[in-house]
Amino acid sequence: MEKQLETKSSGAFVIYLLGFLFALHATLPVYINSSFLSLISTERFVGIIYSIGSIATILSFFTVPSILRKFGGYRAFVAFTLLELGSILALAFLKSPPLLIFFFITSFISIAIIGFIIDLFLESVSSDNKTGKIRGLFLTSVNSAWIVSPLITSLILTNADYWKVYISAAVLLLPVLFIAKNNLKKLKSQDYDKTPLIRTIKDIWSNNKNIKNIFIISFLMQFFFSWMVIYTPLYLRNHILFDWKQIGILFSVMLLPYVLTELPLGKIADDKLGEKEIMSIGLIIVAISTGIISFISNGNFFLWMAILFITRIGASMVEIMSETYFFKQISASQMPILSVFRTTRPLAYIIAPIAATILFSFIEFKFIFMILGFLMFYGLRFSLALRDTK
């Protein structure tokens, strides 16, 4: 038993490290992607590119279970990481707008699938009574990358040389491949559930109210993240007129709550409170603070720092509680359920940019944040309906 616990502990550490490095790769260009795409399209069409990428990602998720059953987690991980490496290098060196859009979409898909495979590896070394702690540690390692990446990007990015950011992101995949080669082979493969995804979706919607509610909450949070990732950099750069160094500092400070709060909140959810209370408070915080953004029209740097920081206090509470709650409901073998859960991100990236594009015909850019705040309040309906684990 002690040997098994030691193996799980060492396996979890490998996943934490892998998660950090891969997140650093993925997040280095994440806040400049929309500005990069706006150079080869238009500001309003950027959201449509994200939507197309998201549709392709959801369609890809229907094939991932069969790929994993046939080739195993390790080989699938390496294959998609190599695909991502090729895609990110293409973004650095190619000049043709159609090809750049194509490889942006390929990268978008690869990142989602690699993250999904990492989830499976982490769940295989997890136990239910420590889900909050394990997920908290993992999210802390991943979110540490989110904090440092905007600062690194702001230092790399000069004179709109976006290719430098993509090259730097590509280099970070080399240690990811090295760690995978030397460690992921050792992790035990799962006997993955073969239930078709369509039947899984029907079962969740009709038979499992708790997973359905957490699915909706996760979708709303991914909707929040998609609007903030796509439109906050555009708003701060093009409307508030901050430069990239200022934006890099703002985003790094903004993301601190993910590192400061998620691990202790995960432990609290394991030992003391249930998830629904913390999740509901988080939704209230993120709703109010996001709505306030619509009414800040000046370039007061510290005011922006404060309000963006508060939005992520709420978002971090919802993120760790929704992750903890969901993974307490499933095991690593239930891949179809996890596949459905992870489609919330691409699904949000389909709907959110299209919604924003339509709204821009009727409202000023800044008022999308107020609408986003109302959507976060709507999430309370589903968080309060959860059956708590405590």
C-alpha positions as a Markdown table, in Angstrom:
| # | Residue | x | y | z |
|---|---|---|---|---|
| 1 | Met | 0.0 | 0.0 | 0.0 |
| 2 | Glu | 2.8 | 2.4 | 0.9 |
| 3 | Lys | 4.6 | 1.6 | -2.4 |
| 4 | Gln | 1.4 | 2.3 | -4.3 |
| 5 | Leu | 0.9 | 5.7 | -2.5 |
| 6 | Glu | 4.6 | 6.6 | -3.2 |
| 7 | Thr | 4.1 | 5.7 | -6.9 |
| 8 | Lys | 1.0 | 7.9 | -7.1 |
| 9 | Ser | 2.7 | 10.7 | -5.4 |
| 10 | Ser | 5.7 | 10.7 | -7.7 |
| 11 | Gly | 3.4 | 10.3 | -10.7 |
| 12 | Ala | 1.4 | 13.3 | -9.6 |
| 13 | Phe | 4.6 | 15.4 | -9.3 |
| 14 | Val | 5.5 | 14.6 | -12.9 |
| 15 | Ile | 2.0 | 15.7 | -14.0 |
| 16 | Tyr | 2.3 | 18.9 | -12.0 |
| 17 | Leu | 5.7 | 19.7 | -13.7 |
| 18 | Leu | 4.3 | 18.7 | -17.1 |
| 19 | Gly | 1.2 | 20.8 | -16.6 |
| 20 | Phe | 3.3 | 23.9 | -15.7 |
| 21 | Leu | 5.6 | 23.6 | -18.7 |
| 22 | Phe | 2.8 | 22.9 | -21.1 |
| 23 | Ala | 0.7 | 25.7 | -19.7 |
| 24 | Leu | 3.6 | 28.1 | -20.0 |
| 25 | His | 3.9 | 27.1 | -23.7 |
| 26 | Ala | 0.1 | 27.5 | -24.3 |
| 27 | Thr | -0.2 | 30.8 | -22.4 |
| 28 | Leu | 2.8 | 32.6 | -23.7 |
| 29 | Pro | 0.9 | 33.6 | -26.9 |
| 30 | Val | -2.6 | 33.4 | -25.5 |
| 31 | Tyr | -3.2 | 37.1 | -24.9 |
| 32 | Ile | -1.5 | 38.3 | -28.1 |
| 33 | Asn | -3.3 | 35.8 | -30.4 |
| 34 | Ser | -6.3 | 38.0 | -30.9 |
| 35 | Ser | -4.1 | 41.0 | -31.7 |
| 36 | Phe | -2.0 | 38.9 | -34.1 |
| 37 | Leu | -5.1 | 37.6 | -35.8 |
| 38 | Ser | -6.5 | 41.1 | -36.1 |
| 39 | Leu | -3.5 | 42.0 | -38.3 |
| 40 | Ile | -4.5 | 39.4 | -40.9 |
| 41 | Ser | -8.3 | 39.8 | -40.6 |
| 42 | Thr | -10.4 | 42.4 | -38.8 |
| 43 | Glu | -11.0 | 43.1 | -35.1 |
| 44 | Arg | -14.6 | 41.8 | -35.4 |
| 45 | Phe | -13.7 | 38.7 | -37.4 |
| 46 | Val | -11.2 | 37.5 | -34.8 |
| 47 | Gly | -14.0 | 36.0 | -32.8 |
| 48 | Ile | -15.2 | 34.0 | -35.8 |
| 49 | Ile | -11.8 | 32.4 | -36.2 |
| 50 | Tyr | -12.0 | 31.3 | -32.6 |
| 51 | Ser | -15.4 | 29.9 | -33.2 |
| 52 | Ile | -14.3 | 27.9 | -36.2 |
| 53 | Gly | -11.4 | 26.5 | -34.2 |
| 54 | Ser | -13.7 | 25.6 | -31.4 |
| 55 | Ile | -16.1 | 23.7 | -33.8 |
| 56 | Ala | -13.1 | 21.8 | -35.1 |
| 57 | Thr | -12.0 | 21.0 | -31.5 |
| 58 | Ile | -15.4 | 19.6 | -30.5 |
| 59 | Leu | -15.5 | 17.4 | -33.6 |
| 60 | Ser | -12.0 | 16.2 | -32.8 |
| 61 | Phe | -13.1 | 15.2 | -29.3 |
| 62 | Phe | -15.4 | 12.6 | -30.8 |
| 63 | Thr | -12.4 | 10.8 | -32.2 |
| 64 | Val | -10.1 | 11.2 | -29.2 |
| 65 | Pro | -11.5 | 8.3 | -27.2 |
| 66 | Ser | -10.9 | 5.8 | -30.0 |
| 67 | Ile | -7.4 | 7.2 | -30.6 |
| 68 | Leu | -6.6 | 6.7 | -26.9 |
| 69 | Arg | -8.0 | 3.2 | -26.8 |
| 70 | Lys | -6.0 | 2.2 | -29.9 |
| 71 | Phe | -2.6 | 3.9 | -29.2 |
| 72 | Gly | -2.6 | 4.7 | -25.5 |
| 73 | Gly | -2.2 | 7.9 | -23.6 |
| 74 | Tyr | 1.6 | 8.2 | -24.0 |
| 75 | Arg | 1.8 | 7.8 | -27.8 |
| 76 | Ala | -1.3 | 10.1 | -28.3 |
| 77 | Phe | 0.3 | 12.7 | -26.1 |
| 78 | Val | 3.6 | 12.7 | -28.0 |
| 79 | Ala | 1.8 | 12.7 | -31.4 |
| 80 | Phe | -0.4 | 15.8 | -30.6 |
| 81 | Thr | 2.6 | 17.6 | -29.0 |
| 82 | Leu | 4.5 | 17.2 | -32.2 |
| 83 | Leu | 1.5 | 18.5 | -34.1 |
| 84 | Glu | 1.4 | 21.5 | -31.8 |
| 85 | Leu | 5.1 | 22.1 | -32.3 |
| 86 | Gly | 4.7 | 22.1 | -36.1 |
| 87 | Ser | 1.6 | 24.4 | -35.8 |
| 88 | Ile | 3.3 | 27.0 | -33.6 |
| 89 | Leu | 6.4 | 27.1 | -35.8 |
| 90 | Ala | 4.1 | 27.7 | -38.8 |
| 91 | Leu | 2.6 | 30.7 | -37.0 |
| 92 | Ala | 6.1 | 32.1 | -36.4 |
| 93 | Phe | 7.4 | 31.8 | -40.0 |
| 94 | Leu | 4.5 | 31.7 | -42.5 |
| 95 | Lys | 3.1 | 34.9 | -44.1 |
| 96 | Ser | -0.1 | 33.7 | -45.9 |
| 97 | Pro | -3.2 | 34.7 | -43.9 |
| 98 | Pro | -5.2 | 31.5 | -44.9 |
| 99 | Leu | -2.3 | 29.3 | -43.8 |
| 100 | Leu | -1.9 | 31.2 | -40.6 |
| 101 | Ile | -5.6 | 30.9 | -39.7 |
| 102 | Phe | -5.4 | 27.1 | -40.6 |
| 103 | Phe | -2.4 | 26.5 | -38.3 |
| 104 | Phe | -3.9 | 28.7 | -35.5 |
| 105 | Ile | -6.9 | 26.4 | -35.6 |
| 106 | Thr | -4.7 | 23.3 | -35.6 |
| 107 | Ser | -2.8 | 24.6 | -32.6 |
| 108 | Phe | -6.2 | 25.4 | -30.9 |
| 109 | Ile | -7.2 | 21.8 | -31.3 |
| 110 | Ser | -3.9 | 20.3 | -30.2 |
| 111 | Ile | -3.8 | 22.3 | -27.0 |
| 112 | Ala | -7.3 | 21.2 | -26.0 |
| 113 | Ile | -6.5 | 17.5 | -26.7 |
| 114 | Ile | -3.1 | 17.6 | -24.9 |
| 115 | Gly | -4.8 | 19.2 | -21.9 |
| 116 | Phe | -7.4 | 16.5 | -21.9 |
| 117 | Ile | -4.8 | 13.7 | -22.0 |
| 118 | Ile | -2.9 | 15.4 | -19.1 |
| 119 | Asp | -6.3 | 15.3 | -17.2 |
| 120 | Leu | -6.5 | 11.6 | -17.7 |
| 121 | Phe | -3.0 | 11.0 | -16.4 |
| 122 | Leu | -3.6 | 13.1 | -13.3 |
| 123 | Glu | -6.9 | 11.4 | -12.6 |
| 124 | Ser | -5.1 | 8.0 | -12.8 |
| 125 | Val | -2.8 | 9.0 | -9.9 |
| 126 | Ser | -5.6 | 10.7 | -7.8 |
| 127 | Ser | -7.8 | 9.4 | -5.0 |
| 128 | Asp | -11.3 | 10.9 | -4.2 |
| 129 | Asn | -10.5 | 11.9 | -0.6 |
| 130 | Lys | -7.6 | 14.1 | -1.8 |
| 131 | Thr | -9.2 | 15.3 | -5.0 |
| 132 | Gly | -9.3 | 19.0 | -3.8 |
| 133 | Lys | -5.7 | 19.0 | -2.7 |
| 134 | Ile | -4.4 | 17.2 | -5.9 |
| 135 | Arg | -6.5 | 19.4 | -8.2 |
| 136 | Gly | -5.5 | 22.5 | -6.2 |
| 137 | Leu | -1.8 | 21.6 | -6.6 |
| 138 | Phe | -2.2 | 20.9 | -10.3 |
| 139 | Leu | -4.1 | 24.1 | -10.9 |
| 140 | Thr | -1.6 | 26.1 | -8.9 |
| 141 | Ser | 1.3 | 24.8 | -11.0 |
| 142 | Val | -0.7 | 25.5 | -14.2 |
| 143 | Asn | -1.8 | 29.0 | -13.1 |
| 144 | Ser | 1.8 | 29.9 | -12.0 |
| 145 | Ala | 2.5 | 29.7 | -15.8 |
| 146 | Trp | -0.4 | 32.0 | -16.5 |
| 147 | Ile | 1.0 | 34.5 | -14.1 |
| 148 | Val | 4.6 | 34.7 | -15.5 |
| 149 | Ser | 3.7 | 34.3 | -19.2 |
| 150 | Pro | 2.2 | 37.8 | -19.7 |
| 151 | Leu | 5.4 | 39.3 | -18.2 |
| 152 | Ile | 7.6 | 37.2 | -20.4 |
| 153 | Thr | 5.5 | 38.0 | -23.5 |
| 154 | Ser | 5.7 | 41.7 | -22.8 |
| 155 | Leu | 9.5 | 41.5 | -22.6 |
| 156 | Ile | 9.7 | 39.5 | -25.8 |
| 157 | Leu | 7.2 | 41.5 | -27.8 |
| 158 | Thr | 8.7 | 44.6 | -29.4 |
| 159 | Asn | 7.5 | 46.4 | -32.5 |
| 160 | Ala | 4.7 | 43.8 | -32.9 |
| 161 | Asp | 7.2 | 41.0 | -33.5 |
| 162 | Tyr | 4.7 | 38.3 | -32.7 |
| 163 | Trp | 6.9 | 35.6 | -34.3 |
| 164 | Lys | 9.3 | 35.9 | -31.3 |
| 165 | Val | 6.5 | 34.9 | -28.9 |
| 166 | Tyr | 5.6 | 31.9 | -31.1 |
| 167 | Ile | 9.3 | 30.8 | -31.3 |
| 168 | Ser | 9.7 | 31.0 | -27.5 |
| 169 | Ala | 6.5 | 29.0 | -27.1 |
| 170 | Ala | 7.8 | 26.3 | -29.5 |
| 171 | Val | 11.1 | 26.0 | -27.5 |
| 172 | Leu | 9.1 | 25.2 | -24.3 |
| 173 | Leu | 7.7 | 22.1 | -25.9 |
| 174 | Leu | 11.1 | 20.4 | -26.0 |
| 175 | Pro | 11.3 | 19.8 | -22.2 |
| 176 | Val | 7.6 | 18.7 | -22.4 |
| 177 | Leu | 8.6 | 16.0 | -24.9 |
| 178 | Phe | 11.6 | 15.0 | -22.8 |
| 179 | Ile | 9.5 | 14.6 | -19.6 |
| 180 | Ala | 6.9 | 12.6 | -21.5 |
| 181 | Lys | 9.5 | 10.3 | -23.0 |
| 182 | Asn | 11.1 | 9.5 | -19.6 |
| 183 | Asn | 8.0 | 9.4 | -17.4 |
| 184 | Leu | 4.6 | 9.0 | -19.0 |
| 185 | Lys | 5.4 | 5.5 | -20.2 |
| 186 | Lys | 5.7 | 4.4 | -16.6 |
| 187 | Leu | 2.1 | 5.5 | -15.7 |
| 188 | Lys | -0.5 | 2.8 | -16.0 |
| 189 | Ser | -2.9 | 3.0 | -18.9 |
| 190 | Gln | -6.6 | 3.0 | -18.1 |
| 191 | Asp | -9.2 | 0.6 | -19.4 |
| 192 | Tyr | -11.2 | 3.4 | -20.9 |
| 193 | Asp | -15.0 | 3.3 | -20.9 |
| 194 | Lys | -16.3 | 2.6 | -24.5 |
| 195 | Thr | -19.7 | 4.3 | -24.1 |
| 196 | Pro | -20.3 | 6.5 | -27.2 |
| 197 | Leu | -20.1 | 10.3 | -26.5 |
| 198 | Ile | -23.6 | 10.9 | -27.8 |
| 199 | Arg | -25.1 | 8.4 | -25.4 |
| 200 | Thr | -23.0 | 9.8 | -22.6 |
| 201 | Ile | -24.4 | 13.3 | -23.3 |
| 202 | Lys | -27.9 | 12.0 | -23.2 |
| 203 | Asp | -27.3 | 10.1 | -19.9 |
| 204 | Ile | -25.8 | 13.1 | -18.3 |
| 205 | Trp | -28.6 | 15.4 | -19.4 |
| 206 | Ser | -31.4 | 13.0 | -18.3 |
| 207 | Asn | -30.0 | 11.0 | -15.4 |
| 208 | Asn | -27.3 | 13.0 | -13.6 |
| 209 | Lys | -28.4 | 16.4 | -12.5 |
| 210 | Asn | -25.2 | 17.1 | -10.5 |
| 211 | Ile | -22.9 | 16.6 | -13.5 |
| 212 | Lys | -25.3 | 18.4 | -15.7 |
| 213 | Asn | -25.3 | 21.4 | -13.4 |
| 214 | Ile | -21.5 | 21.4 | -13.0 |
| 215 | Phe | -21.3 | 21.1 | -16.8 |
| 216 | Ile | -23.4 | 24.3 | -17.2 |
| 217 | Ile | -21.3 | 26.1 | -14.6 |
| 218 | Ser | -18.1 | 25.1 | -16.4 |
| 219 | Phe | -19.5 | 26.3 | -19.7 |
| 220 | Leu | -20.4 | 29.7 | -18.2 |
| 221 | Met | -16.9 | 30.1 | -16.8 |
| 222 | Gln | -15.4 | 29.1 | -20.1 |
| 223 | Phe | -17.7 | 31.7 | -21.7 |
| 224 | Phe | -16.2 | 34.2 | -19.2 |
| 225 | Phe | -12.6 | 33.2 | -20.0 |
| 226 | Ser | -13.2 | 33.3 | -23.8 |
| 227 | Trp | -14.6 | 36.8 | -23.8 |
| 228 | Met | -11.8 | 38.0 | -21.4 |
| 229 | Val | -9.0 | 36.3 | -23.3 |
| 230 | Ile | -10.2 | 37.6 | -26.7 |
| 231 | Tyr | -11.6 | 41.0 | -25.9 |
| 232 | Thr | -9.8 | 42.3 | -22.8 |
| 233 | Pro | -6.5 | 42.7 | -24.6 |
| 234 | Leu | -8.2 | 44.3 | -27.6 |
| 235 | Tyr | -10.1 | 46.7 | -25.2 |
| 236 | Leu | -7.1 | 47.6 | -23.1 |
| 237 | Arg | -4.8 | 48.1 | -26.2 |
| 238 | Asn | -7.2 | 49.7 | -28.7 |
| 239 | His | -9.6 | 51.6 | -26.5 |
| 240 | Ile | -7.9 | 52.3 | -23.1 |
| 241 | Leu | -4.6 | 52.7 | -25.0 |
| 242 | Phe | -2.3 | 50.8 | -22.6 |
| 243 | Asp | 1.0 | 49.5 | -24.2 |
| 244 | Trp | 2.0 | 45.8 | -24.1 |
| 245 | Lys | 4.3 | 46.2 | -21.1 |
| 246 | Gln | 1.5 | 47.7 | -19.0 |
| 247 | Ile | -0.9 | 45.0 | -20.2 |
| 248 | Gly | 1.7 | 42.3 | -19.3 |
| 249 | Ile | 1.9 | 43.7 | -15.7 |
| 250 | Leu | -1.9 | 44.0 | -15.5 |
| 251 | Phe | -2.5 | 40.4 | -16.6 |
| 252 | Ser | 0.3 | 39.0 | -14.3 |
| 253 | Val | -1.2 | 40.7 | -11.2 |
| 254 | Met | -4.7 | 39.8 | -12.4 |
| 255 | Leu | -3.9 | 36.1 | -12.4 |
| 256 | Leu | -2.3 | 35.9 | -8.9 |
| 257 | Pro | -5.5 | 34.8 | -7.2 |
| 258 | Tyr | -5.3 | 31.4 | -9.1 |
| 259 | Val | -2.0 | 30.7 | -7.3 |
| 260 | Leu | -2.9 | 32.2 | -4.0 |
| 261 | Thr | -6.4 | 30.7 | -3.5 |
| 262 | Glu | -6.9 | 27.5 | -5.3 |
| 263 | Leu | -4.7 | 25.1 | -3.2 |
| 264 | Pro | -6.1 | 26.3 | 0.2 |
| 265 | Leu | -9.7 | 26.3 | -1.2 |
| 266 | Gly | -9.2 | 22.7 | -2.5 |
| 267 | Lys | -8.1 | 21.6 | 0.9 |
| 268 | Ile | -11.1 | 23.4 | 2.6 |
| 269 | Ala | -13.4 | 21.6 | 0.1 |
| 270 | Asp | -11.9 | 18.2 | 1.1 |
| 271 | Asp | -11.9 | 18.7 | 4.8 |
| 272 | Lys | -14.5 | 21.3 | 5.9 |
| 273 | Leu | -16.9 | 23.0 | 3.6 |
| 274 | Gly | -18.6 | 21.6 | 0.5 |
| 275 | Glu | -17.9 | 23.0 | -3.0 |
| 276 | Lys | -21.3 | 24.7 | -3.7 |
| 277 | Glu | -21.0 | 27.5 | -1.1 |
| 278 | Ile | -17.5 | 28.6 | -2.2 |
| 279 | Met | -18.6 | 28.3 | -5.9 |
| 280 | Ser | -21.6 | 30.4 | -5.3 |
| 281 | Ile | -19.7 | 33.2 | -3.5 |
| 282 | Gly | -17.2 | 33.1 | -6.4 |
| 283 | Leu | -19.9 | 33.6 | -9.0 |
| 284 | Ile | -21.2 | 36.6 | -7.1 |
| 285 | Ile | -17.7 | 38.2 | -6.9 |
| 286 | Val | -16.9 | 37.6 | -10.6 |
| 287 | Ala | -20.4 | 38.9 | -11.7 |
| 288 | Ile | -20.2 | 42.2 | -9.9 |
| 289 | Ser | -16.5 | 42.9 | -10.7 |
| 290 | Thr | -16.9 | 42.1 | -14.4 |
| 291 | Gly | -19.9 | 44.3 | -14.8 |
| 292 | Ile | -18.1 | 47.2 | -13.2 |
| 293 | Ile | -15.5 | 47.1 | -16.1 |
| 294 | Ser | -18.1 | 48.6 | -18.4 |
| 295 | Phe | -18.1 | 51.8 | -16.4 |
| 296 | Ile | -14.3 | 52.3 | -16.2 |
| 297 | Ser | -13.4 | 54.4 | -19.2 |
| 298 | Asn | -10.2 | 56.1 | -18.0 |
| 299 | Gly | -6.6 | 54.8 | -18.1 |
| 300 | Asn | -6.0 | 54.7 | -14.4 |
| 301 | Phe | -3.5 | 51.8 | -14.2 |
| 302 | Phe | -4.0 | 50.9 | -10.6 |
| 303 | Leu | -7.8 | 51.0 | -10.8 |
| 304 | Trp | -7.6 | 48.5 | -13.7 |
| 305 | Met | -5.2 | 46.3 | -11.8 |
| 306 | Ala | -7.6 | 46.2 | -8.8 |
| 307 | Ile | -10.7 | 45.4 | -10.7 |
| 308 | Leu | -9.1 | 42.7 | -12.9 |
| 309 | Phe | -7.6 | 41.2 | -9.8 |
| 310 | Ile | -11.0 | 41.0 | -8.1 |
| 311 | Thr | -12.6 | 39.3 | -11.2 |
| 312 | Arg | -10.0 | 36.5 | -10.9 |
| 313 | Ile | -10.6 | 36.1 | -7.2 |
| 314 | Gly | -14.1 | 35.1 | -8.0 |
| 315 | Ala | -13.1 | 33.1 | -11.1 |
| 316 | Ser | -10.5 | 31.1 | -9.2 |
| 317 | Met | -13.1 | 30.2 | -6.5 |
| 318 | Val | -15.4 | 28.9 | -9.2 |
| 319 | Glu | -12.7 | 27.1 | -11.2 |
| 320 | Ile | -11.2 | 25.0 | -8.3 |
| 321 | Met | -14.6 | 24.2 | -6.9 |
| 322 | Ser | -16.1 | 23.1 | -10.2 |
| 323 | Glu | -13.0 | 21.0 | -11.0 |
| 324 | Thr | -13.0 | 19.4 | -7.5 |
| 325 | Tyr | -16.7 | 18.7 | -7.6 |
| 326 | Phe | -16.6 | 17.1 | -11.0 |
| 327 | Phe | -13.6 | 14.9 | -10.4 |
| 328 | Lys | -15.2 | 13.6 | -7.2 |
| 329 | Gln | -18.0 | 12.3 | -9.3 |
| 330 | Ile | -16.0 | 10.3 | -11.8 |
| 331 | Ser | -13.0 | 8.0 | -12.1 |
| 332 | Ala | -10.1 | 8.0 | -14.7 |
| 333 | Ser | -11.8 | 5.2 | -16.7 |
| 334 | Gln | -14.9 | 7.3 | -17.4 |
| 335 | Met | -13.2 | 9.1 | -20.4 |
| 336 | Pro | -16.5 | 9.8 | -22.3 |
| 337 | Ile | -17.8 | 11.9 | -19.3 |
| 338 | Leu | -14.5 | 13.8 | -19.1 |
| 339 | Ser | -14.6 | 14.3 | -22.9 |
| 340 | Val | -18.0 | 15.9 | -22.6 |
| 341 | Phe | -16.8 | 18.1 | -19.6 |
| 342 | Arg | -13.8 | 19.3 | -21.6 |
| 343 | Thr | -15.9 | 20.3 | -24.6 |
| 344 | Thr | -17.2 | 23.2 | -22.5 |
| 345 | Arg | -14.1 | 25.3 | -23.5 |
| 346 | Pro | -14.4 | 24.9 | -27.2 |
| 347 | Leu | -18.2 | 25.1 | -27.0 |
| 348 | Ala | -17.8 | 28.4 | -25.2 |
| 349 | Tyr | -15.3 | 29.6 | -27.9 |
| 350 | Ile | -18.0 | 28.8 | -30.5 |
| 351 | Ile | -20.9 | 30.6 | -28.9 |
| 352 | Ala | -19.1 | 33.5 | -27.1 |
| 353 | Pro | -17.4 | 35.2 | -30.0 |
| 354 | Ile | -20.5 | 34.8 | -32.3 |
| 355 | Ala | -22.6 | 36.3 | -29.5 |
| 356 | Ala | -20.1 | 39.2 | -29.1 |
| 357 | Thr | -19.9 | 39.8 | -32.9 |
| 358 | Ile | -23.7 | 40.1 | -33.0 |
| 359 | Leu | -23.8 | 42.3 | -29.9 |
| 360 | Phe | -21.3 | 44.7 | -31.4 |
| 361 | Ser | -23.9 | 45.7 | -33.9 |
| 362 | Phe | -26.1 | 47.0 | -31.1 |
| 363 | Ile | -23.9 | 48.1 | -28.2 |
| 364 | Glu | -20.5 | 49.7 | -27.6 |
| 365 | Phe | -17.5 | 47.4 | -27.1 |
| 366 | Lys | -17.3 | 48.1 | -23.3 |
| 367 | Phe | -20.8 | 46.9 | -22.5 |
| 368 | Ile | -20.0 | 43.3 | -23.3 |
| 369 | Phe | -18.5 | 43.2 | -19.8 |
| 370 | Met | -21.7 | 44.2 | -18.2 |
| 371 | Ile | -23.6 | 41.5 | -20.1 |
| 372 | Leu | -20.9 | 39.0 | -19.1 |
| 373 | Gly | -21.5 | 40.0 | -15.4 |
| 374 | Phe | -25.2 | 39.2 | -15.8 |
| 375 | Leu | -24.4 | 35.8 | -17.2 |
| 376 | Met | -22.2 | 35.0 | -14.2 |
| 377 | Phe | -25.1 | 35.8 | -11.9 |
| 378 | Tyr | -27.2 | 33.3 | -13.9 |
| 379 | Gly | -24.7 | 30.6 | -12.9 |
| 380 | Leu | -26.0 | 30.8 | -9.3 |
| 381 | Arg | -29.1 | 29.0 | -10.4 |
| 382 | Phe | -27.0 | 25.9 | -11.1 |
| 383 | Ser | -24.4 | 26.1 | -8.3 |
| 384 | Leu | -27.1 | 26.4 | -5.6 |
| 385 | Ala | -28.9 | 23.3 | -7.1 |
| 386 | Leu | -25.8 | 21.0 | -6.6 |
| 387 | Arg | -26.0 | 18.2 | -4.1 |
| 388 | Asp | -23.0 | 19.1 | -1.8 |
| 389 | Thr | -20.3 | 16.5 | -1.1 |
| 390 | Lys | -20.0 | 17.7 | 2.5 |
